[in-house]
Amino acid sequence: MNEDYPFTSIFIPTMNRKSDLLECLYSLQQLDYPKDRIELLVWDNNSSDGSTEAVKLKFQEMDHEGWANLVLIESDVNLGQYIPYNQVRLKIDRESQYILGLDDDVFLSENCLESMLEVFRLETSTAIVGAKIVHYDAPSKVVISAGFINWWLGKFKSLRSYEKLVECDYVIGCGWLINREIMDKVGGFDTDYFLMHWEMDFCSRVKKHSYKIFYQPNAIIKHKVPSKNKREGLYYLYRNKLLLIKKNAPFLQKLTSLILYAFFWLPKIILDSLVVNKGINVKEIKVVLKAVYHGIIGKVGKGDPL
């Protein structure tokens, strides 16, 4: 009986990626899972490329396939990649037990959802299961798998490839399955980050509640890894790393990691910049120093990396 399959909500925030989004929706149509046990929600961040019209037409096509719900939410403003999760929590079906969060430029394998749900059946204290993220154009190359945090050193390590089910400290949000009840208990996502490290913050808070996070290599998702503005990426990378440590590391680990950040990691970052650029890139170093300063004083949300 289909009732034996957990009711799951699939959530996709999107903005101006019509063709990628439609391809993602096509992959969802191919999932080996009862459609009447899936609610699909697309959150459009005020797209201007015809995405909303395309989704409406696509949902008309999908309507006869027996999906539990097909929902398009049109936002008047761009709330970014992850803040819409906090908004949509009140809109998903009450019956939903899990939320499958996806980027709009991913393509799922047919067994992806079932493989992730299998982990929840094996370990009842599971809060989050992350998929194996591979390059869209080169699926033999893994983008990221399981992530681990050493709070003493302030060091985050994301394995490029791991072929076994493993408990870890974090997974990334372009393809993860979250227990809805636990998400409500932990309280959603911290809006301070704006970009980067928001998944790690959420995963860290989940683990503080003694729940587990797993990486499931049998759930494969192809990802069209987007390019980022280099300075913007550097700013949020280094600022948000400090925010993450300050918010989540235990006191002694926080102390050691922040000291290391000031006297080892920051000099190393600047030295690496000198080596990569074969000289002093003043603008890049200014972005790094601004990011560190903002992380120290606690500047949050959308920043000014330029």
WOWO-V203752 format. One record per backbone hydrogen bond with DSSP energy under -1.0 kcal/mol. CO is the residue of the C=O (numbers start at 0). NH is the residue of the N-H. If there is no record, write none. Layout:
# WOWO-V203752
CO,NH / CO,NH
This chain:
# WOWO-V203752
0,3 / 1,4 / 6,96 / 6,97 / 7,38 / 8,99 / 9,40 / 10,101 / 11,42 / 13,44 / 16,20 / 17,21 / 18,22 / 19,23 / 20,24 / 21,25 / 22,26 / 23,27 / 24,28 / 27,30 / 30,32 / 33,36 / 34,37 / 34,67 / 36,7 / 37,67 / 37,68 / 38,9 / 39,70 / 40,11 / 41,72 / 42,13 / 43,45 / 43,74 / 49,53 / 50,54 / 51,55 / 52,56 / 53,57 / 54,58 / 55,59 / 56,60 / 57,61 / 58,62 / 61,64 / 68,39 / 70,41 / 72,43 / 81,84 / 82,85 / 82,86 / 83,87 / 84,88 / 87,90 / 87,91 / 92,95 / 96,179 / 97,8 / 98,177 / 99,10 / 100,175 / 104,223 / 106,221 / 108,111 / 109,31 / 110,114 / 111,115 / 112,116 / 113,117 / 116,120 / 117,121 / 118,122 / 122,125 / 124,211 / 126,178 / 127,213 / 128,176 / 129,215 / 131,220 / 132,142 / 132,143 / 133,222 / 137,140 / 140,134 / 143,132 / 145,158 / 146,168 / 146,169 / 147,156 / 149,153 / 149,154 / 154,149 / 156,147 / 158,144 / 165,214 / 169,146 / 173,102 / 174,130 / 175,100 / 176,128 / 177,98 / 178,182 / 179,183 / 180,184 / 181,185 / 182,186 / 182,187 / 191,300 / 192,194 / 196,200 / 197,201 / 198,202 / 199,203 / 200,204 / 201,205 / 202,206 / 203,207 / 205,210 / 206,209 / 211,126 / 211,127 / 212,167 / 213,129 / 214,165 / 215,218 / 218,131 / 219,108 / 220,133 / 221,106 / 222,135 / 222,224 / 228,232 / 229,233 / 230,234 / 231,235 / 232,236 / 233,237 / 234,238 / 235,239 / 236,240 / 237,241 / 238,242 / 239,243 / 240,244 / 241,245 / 242,246 / 243,247 / 244,248 / 249,253 / 250,254 / 251,255 / 252,256 / 253,257 / 254,258 / 255,259 / 256,260 / 257,261 / 258,262 / 259,263 / 259,264 / 260,265 / 263,267 / 264,268 / 265,269 / 266,270 / 267,271 / 268,272 / 269,273 / 270,274 / 271,275 / 272,276 / 273,278 / 280,284 / 281,285 / 282,286 / 283,287 / 284,288 / 285,289 / 286,290 / 287,291 / 288,292 / 289,293 / 290,294 / 291,295 / 292,296 / 293,298
